[in-house]
Amino acid sequence: MDFGCGPGFFTVPFAKIAKEVVAVDSQPNMLGKLSKYAKKDGVRVKVLQSDGQSIPLTDGSFDLIFLSGVYHELAEKRKVLTELKRLLKPGGRIVIRERVQSGHLAFGPPAVDTKEVSEELKAIGLTALTPVTDPSDKGATLMTATAQ
């Protein structure tokens, strides 16, 4: 699952290598852009509109749930993470990609404290792993947690 998929920057490449990809976003216009992008690239993606607090899918449906640049925008972080945890298979992973350093420009996403994210993941019962720097963007970090 690509949660907070936006126009599909990561979703479409995932769909080229994964058996199945579900894209979730709260904004219908983003899902529309994603659908056009996926069609243009000839990949199939299931799209769902949701804010993440209630996602109409079966428990234990996913091996991987990916969030990029979304965590800092969640109003109800604990509720969303709990719902995403419900959707993970045992041994499945949540990967959160966020900026951890403010950019040199006055705009852009805020920096996220990796310790806070790790604590939230642990609080809902996931095993948080050591954050790693995103090799494609030194200002971003990948935070991973595994379901029991």
Secondary structure, DSSP 8 states (H G I E B T S, - for coil): -EET-TTTTTHHHHHHHSS--EEEES-HHHHHHHHHHHHHHT---EEEE--SS---S-TT-EEEEEEES-GGG-TTHHHHHHHHHHHEEEEEEEEEEEE-S--SSS-S-----HHHHHHHHHHTT-EE---EEETTEEEEEEEEEE--
